[in-house]
Amino acid sequence: MIENIVFDLGRVLIQWDPYGYMLKNFGEPAATFLNDNLFEAREWNLLDKGELEEDLLWQMMLERFPEYAQHIEHMKENVLQILLPIEENTRLLPQLKTMGYKLYVLSNFGRRGFEHVYKAYEFFKHFDGMVISYRVKQIKPDLQIYETLIKNYNIDPSKSLFIDDKLENIRTAKDIGFKVIHLKDHTVLKDELQRVLGKKLI
């Protein structure tokens, strides 16, 4: 019997596709280079973990890759604009609350990005609790951040559903007893929830 539903944010409830944005604006070579060396870099994980301030990260990248300075400056100024709600998914939240589920967030997010989306989008009011990586200095898929969620909100994994787009995050959740949805395509969230919960969503 599922009582709690735990959501990742990026690519589940919030759009996060810096590569697609850069591909459209910069072309393939620059998009691939910057995706690999900026958004998939170790430093971006440190940002999410709250161990590196964003201004410092951008400055490091400008110094490291001066040939891409114009592109890096563009992303620094515009990265928050690609964090848009996936509305067909966020509109499911009040329905799930009405059905009696407790809703939580477990997400890797840096301070600046999270503060932006939290202030900008009203769907956060539907959550009963949140564990955000930069706040707790922990990051998925490490076990510690899942344990923080469980302890802070007295969550029983065996009565909980965890939803994430990344397989490594799903594996940790599954290992400690969560039921899981590996959401490789954000457009199928409603179908997957209906399948797992056995209930109809509008």
Contacts in CASP RR format, 6 or more apart in sequence:
PFRMAT RR
TARGET T0000
AUTHOR 0000-0000-0000
METHOD contacts of the structure
MODEL  1
MIENIVFDLGRVLIQWDPYGYMLKNFGEPAATFLNDNLFEAREWNLLDKG
ELEEDLLWQMMLERFPEYAQHIEHMKENVLQILLPIEENTRLLPQLKTMG
YKLYVLSNFGRRGFEHVYKAYEFFKHFDGMVISYRVKQIKPDLQIYETLI
KNYNIDPSKSLFIDDKLENIRTAKDIGFKVIHLKDHTVLKDELQRVLGKK
LI
1 159 0 8 1.000
2 101 0 8 1.000
2 159 0 8 1.000
2 160 0 8 1.000
2 161 0 8 1.000
2 179 0 8 1.000
2 196 0 8 1.000
2 197 0 8 1.000
3 101 0 8 1.000
3 102 0 8 1.000
3 156 0 8 1.000
3 159 0 8 1.000
3 160 0 8 1.000
4 101 0 8 1.000
4 102 0 8 1.000
4 103 0 8 1.000
4 104 0 8 1.000
4 153 0 8 1.000
4 155 0 8 1.000
4 156 0 8 1.000
4 159 0 8 1.000
4 160 0 8 1.000
4 161 0 8 1.000
5 96 0 8 1.000
5 101 0 8 1.000
5 102 0 8 1.000
5 103 0 8 1.000
5 104 0 8 1.000
5 160 0 8 1.000
5 161 0 8 1.000
5 163 0 8 1.000
5 193 0 8 1.000
6 103 0 8 1.000
6 104 0 8 1.000
6 105 0 8 1.000
6 106 0 8 1.000
6 149 0 8 1.000
6 155 0 8 1.000
6 160 0 8 1.000
6 161 0 8 1.000
6 162 0 8 1.000
6 163 0 8 1.000
6 173 0 8 1.000
6 178 0 8 1.000
7 13 0 8 1.000
7 103 0 8 1.000
7 104 0 8 1.000
7 105 0 8 1.000
7 106 0 8 1.000
7 107 0 8 1.000
7 163 0 8 1.000
8 105 0 8 1.000
8 106 0 8 1.000
8 107 0 8 1.000
8 140 0 8 1.000
8 163 0 8 1.000
8 164 0 8 1.000
8 165 0 8 1.000
8 166 0 8 1.000
8 169 0 8 1.000
8 183 0 8 1.000
9 16 0 8 1.000
9 105 0 8 1.000
9 107 0 8 1.000
9 109 0 8 1.000
9 117 0 8 1.000
10 16 0 8 1.000
10 107 0 8 1.000
10 165 0 8 1.000
11 17 0 8 1.000
11 165 0 8 1.000
11 183 0 8 1.000
11 186 0 8 1.000
12 86 0 8 1.000
12 89 0 8 1.000
12 163 0 8 1.000
12 164 0 8 1.000
12 165 0 8 1.000
12 183 0 8 1.000
12 186 0 8 1.000
12 189 0 8 1.000
13 85 0 8 1.000
13 86 0 8 1.000
13 89 0 8 1.000
13 90 0 8 1.000
13 123 0 8 1.000
14 83 0 8 1.000
14 84 0 8 1.000
14 85 0 8 1.000
14 86 0 8 1.000
14 117 0 8 1.000
14 121 0 8 1.000
15 82 0 8 1.000
15 83 0 8 1.000
15 84 0 8 1.000
15 85 0 8 1.000
15 86 0 8 1.000
16 82 0 8 1.000
16 83 0 8 1.000
17 82 0 8 1.000
18 35 0 8 1.000
18 39 0 8 1.000
18 75 0 8 1.000
18 79 0 8 1.000
18 82 0 8 1.000
19 31 0 8 1.000
19 32 0 8 1.000
19 35 0 8 1.000
19 39 0 8 1.000
20 31 0 8 1.000
21 78 0 8 1.000
21 82 0 8 1.000
22 30 0 8 1.000
22 31 0 8 1.000
22 34 0 8 1.000
22 35 0 8 1.000
22 71 0 8 1.000
22 75 0 8 1.000
23 31 0 8 1.000
25 74 0 8 1.000
26 34 0 8 1.000
26 71 0 8 1.000
26 74 0 8 1.000
30 68 0 8 1.000
30 71 0 8 1.000
33 65 0 8 1.000
33 68 0 8 1.000
34 65 0 8 1.000
34 68 0 8 1.000
34 71 0 8 1.000
34 72 0 8 1.000
34 75 0 8 1.000
37 61 0 8 1.000
37 64 0 8 1.000
37 65 0 8 1.000
38 44 0 8 1.000
38 61 0 8 1.000
38 72 0 8 1.000
38 75 0 8 1.000
43 52 0 8 1.000
43 57 0 8 1.000
43 60 0 8 1.000
43 61 0 8 1.000
44 57 0 8 1.000
45 108 0 8 1.000
45 139 0 8 1.000
46 52 0 8 1.000
46 57 0 8 1.000
47 53 0 8 1.000
47 54 0 8 1.000
47 57 0 8 1.000
47 110 0 8 1.000
47 134 0 8 1.000
48 108 0 8 1.000
48 109 0 8 1.000
48 110 0 8 1.000
48 133 0 8 1.000
48 134 0 8 1.000
48 139 0 8 1.000
49 108 0 8 1.000
49 133 0 8 1.000
49 134 0 8 1.000
49 137 0 8 1.000
49 138 0 8 1.000
49 139 0 8 1.000
50 110 0 8 1.000
50 111 0 8 1.000
50 133 0 8 1.000
50 134 0 8 1.000
50 137 0 8 1.000
51 137 0 8 1.000
53 111 0 8 1.000
54 110 0 8 1.000
54 111 0 8 1.000
54 112 0 8 1.000
58 72 0 8 1.000
58 76 0 8 1.000
61 72 0 8 1.000
62 69 0 8 1.000
62 72 0 8 1.000
62 73 0 8 1.000
65 72 0 8 1.000
79 113 0 8 1.000
80 112 0 8 1.000
80 113 0 8 1.000
80 116 0 8 1.000
83 113 0 8 1.000
83 116 0 8 1.000
83 117 0 8 1.000
85 121 0 8 1.000
85 123 0 8 1.000
86 186 0 8 1.000
88 187 0 8 1.000
88 189 0 8 1.000
88 190 0 8 1.000
89 186 0 8 1.000
89 189 0 8 1.000
89 190 0 8 1.000
90 121 0 8 1.000
90 123 0 8 1.000
92 189 0 8 1.000
92 190 0 8 1.000
92 193 0 8 1.000
92 201 0 8 1.000
93 103 0 8 1.000
93 123 0 8 1.000
93 126 0 8 1.000
93 127 0 8 1.000
94 126 0 8 1.000
95 201 0 8 1.000
95 202 0 8 1.000
96 103 0 8 1.000
96 126 0 8 1.000
96 193 0 8 1.000
96 201 0 8 1.000
97 103 0 8 1.000
97 126 0 8 1.000
99 199 0 8 1.000
102 128 0 8 1.000
102 153 0 8 1.000
103 126 0 8 1.000
103 127 0 8 1.000
103 128 0 8 1.000
103 129 0 8 1.000
104 127 0 8 1.000
104 128 0 8 1.000
104 129 0 8 1.000
104 130 0 8 1.000
104 131 0 8 1.000
104 149 0 8 1.000
104 153 0 8 1.000
104 155 0 8 1.000
105 124 0 8 1.000
105 127 0 8 1.000
105 129 0 8 1.000
105 130 0 8 1.000
105 131 0 8 1.000
105 132 0 8 1.000
106 130 0 8 1.000
106 131 0 8 1.000
106 140 0 8 1.000
106 145 0 8 1.000
106 146 0 8 1.000
106 149 0 8 1.000
106 162 0 8 1.000
107 114 0 8 1.000
107 130 0 8 1.000
107 131 0 8 1.000
107 132 0 8 1.000
107 133 0 8 1.000
107 140 0 8 1.000
108 133 0 8 1.000
108 139 0 8 1.000
108 140 0 8 1.000
109 117 0 8 1.000
109 132 0 8 1.000
109 133 0 8 1.000
109 134 0 8 1.000
110 132 0 8 1.000
110 133 0 8 1.000
110 134 0 8 1.000
111 134 0 8 1.000
114 132 0 8 1.000
114 134 0 8 1.000
117 124 0 8 1.000
118 124 0 8 1.000
124 130 0 8 1.000
128 153 0 8 1.000
129 152 0 8 1.000
129 153 0 8 1.000
131 145 0 8 1.000
131 148 0 8 1.000
131 149 0 8 1.000
131 152 0 8 1.000
133 139 0 8 1.000
133 140 0 8 1.000
133 145 0 8 1.000
136 145 0 8 1.000
136 148 0 8 1.000
138 144 0 8 1.000
138 145 0 8 1.000
138 148 0 8 1.000
139 145 0 8 1.000
140 146 0 8 1.000
140 164 0 8 1.000
140 166 0 8 1.000
140 168 0 8 1.000
140 169 0 8 1.000
140 172 0 8 1.000
141 166 0 8 1.000
141 168 0 8 1.000
141 169 0 8 1.000
141 171 0 8 1.000
141 172 0 8 1.000
142 172 0 8 1.000
143 172 0 8 1.000
143 176 0 8 1.000
146 172 0 8 1.000
146 173 0 8 1.000
146 176 0 8 1.000
149 155 0 8 1.000
150 157 0 8 1.000
150 176 0 8 1.000
157 173 0 8 1.000
157 176 0 8 1.000
157 177 0 8 1.000
157 178 0 8 1.000
158 177 0 8 1.000
160 178 0 8 1.000
160 179 0 8 1.000
161 178 0 8 1.000
161 179 0 8 1.000
161 180 0 8 1.000
161 181 0 8 1.000
161 196 0 8 1.000
161 197 0 8 1.000
162 170 0 8 1.000
162 173 0 8 1.000
162 178 0 8 1.000
162 179 0 8 1.000
162 180 0 8 1.000
162 181 0 8 1.000
163 180 0 8 1.000
163 181 0 8 1.000
163 183 0 8 1.000
163 189 0 8 1.000
163 192 0 8 1.000
164 170 0 8 1.000
164 173 0 8 1.000
164 180 0 8 1.000
164 181 0 8 1.000
164 182 0 8 1.000
164 183 0 8 1.000
165 182 0 8 1.000
165 183 0 8 1.000
165 184 0 8 1.000
165 186 0 8 1.000
167 182 0 8 1.000
170 180 0 8 1.000
170 182 0 8 1.000
173 180 0 8 1.000
174 180 0 8 1.000
179 196 0 8 1.000
181 189 0 8 1.000
181 192 0 8 1.000
181 193 0 8 1.000
181 196 0 8 1.000
183 189 0 8 1.000
183 192 0 8 1.000
190 201 0 8 1.000
193 201 0 8 1.000
194 200 0 8 1.000
194 201 0 8 1.000
END
